[in-house]
């Protein structure tokens, strides 16, 4: 079993998955591209930015709920930022 697959398999045995089955399949299909990006040292400059953009298009983040807005002091951008992890490229 490849190391990346082993890591995915073992992490799923101990934790509740954070992805849907469709998302998991989509991510697993990216493993060869990720390995190639690691070999080419382009994970941060190409692989992750492109993957993040494709992910956001395929699975957009739901707008903040009223409760989330209240927790963010009524600031929609702040509430949305709490729901997402923003990727900053170098």
C-alpha positions as CSV (number, residue, x, y, z in Angstrom):
1,X,0.0,0.0,0.0
2,X,1.5,3.4,-0.9
3,X,2.4,5.7,2.0
4,X,-0.3,8.3,1.2
5,X,-3.0,5.6,1.0
6,X,-1.8,4.1,4.3
7,X,-2.0,7.5,6.0
8,X,-5.5,8.1,4.7
9,X,-6.7,4.6,5.6
10,X,-5.3,4.7,9.2
11,X,-6.6,8.2,9.9
12,X,-10.1,7.1,8.9
13,X,-10.0,4.2,11.3
14,X,-9.7,6.5,14.3
15,X,-11.7,9.6,13.3
16,X,-15.1,10.4,11.8
17,X,-14.5,11.5,8.2
18,X,-14.7,15.2,7.5
19,X,-15.5,14.7,3.9
20,X,-18.5,13.2,2.1
21,X,-17.8,10.0,0.2
22,X,-17.8,12.0,-3.1
23,X,-15.2,14.5,-1.7
24,X,-13.0,11.7,-0.4
25,X,-13.0,10.0,-3.8
26,X,-12.2,13.3,-5.4
27,X,-9.3,13.9,-3.0
28,X,-8.0,10.3,-3.4
29,X,-7.9,10.8,-7.2
30,X,-5.5,13.7,-6.6
31,X,-2.9,11.6,-4.8
32,X,-0.8,10.9,-7.9
33,X,-0.8,14.6,-8.8
34,X,0.2,15.5,-5.3
35,X,3.1,13.1,-5.3
36,X,4.2,14.5,-8.6
37,X,3.9,18.0,-7.2
38,X,6.0,17.0,-4.2
39,X,8.7,15.6,-6.5
40,X,8.7,18.8,-8.6
41,X,8.5,21.0,-5.4
42,X,5.3,22.7,-6.7
43,X,2.9,21.8,-4.0
44,X,2.6,25.3,-2.6
45,X,3.0,27.2,-5.8
46,X,0.7,25.2,-8.1
47,X,-0.9,22.1,-6.6
48,X,-2.6,23.5,-3.5
49,X,-3.8,26.8,-5.1
50,X,-5.3,24.9,-8.0
51,X,-6.8,22.2,-5.8
52,X,-8.3,24.8,-3.4
53,X,-9.9,26.7,-6.3
54,X,-11.4,23.6,-7.8
55,X,-12.6,22.4,-4.4
56,X,-14.3,25.8,-3.7
57,X,-16.1,25.6,-7.2
58,X,-17.2,22.1,-6.7
59,X,-18.2,22.5,-3.0
60,X,-18.9,26.1,-2.2
61,X,-19.1,27.1,1.4
62,X,-22.6,27.8,2.7
63,X,-23.4,31.4,3.7
64,X,-23.0,32.1,7.5
65,X,-26.1,31.3,9.6
66,X,-27.7,34.0,11.8
67,X,-26.0,32.4,14.8
68,X,-22.6,32.5,13.1
69,X,-23.2,36.2,12.1
70,X,-24.1,37.0,15.7
71,X,-20.9,35.3,17.0
72,X,-18.9,37.4,14.5
73,X,-20.4,40.6,15.7
74,X,-22.6,40.9,12.6
75,X,-19.7,41.0,10.3
76,X,-20.3,38.7,7.3
77,X,-16.7,38.5,6.1
78,X,-15.6,37.6,9.7
79,X,-18.3,34.9,10.0
80,X,-17.4,33.5,6.6
81,X,-13.7,33.4,7.5
82,X,-14.5,31.4,10.6
83,X,-16.2,28.8,8.4
84,X,-13.3,28.5,6.0
85,X,-9.6,28.1,6.0
86,X,-8.2,30.7,3.6
87,X,-5.2,29.6,1.6
88,X,-2.5,32.2,1.2
89,X,0.0,31.6,-1.5
90,X,3.6,32.7,-1.0
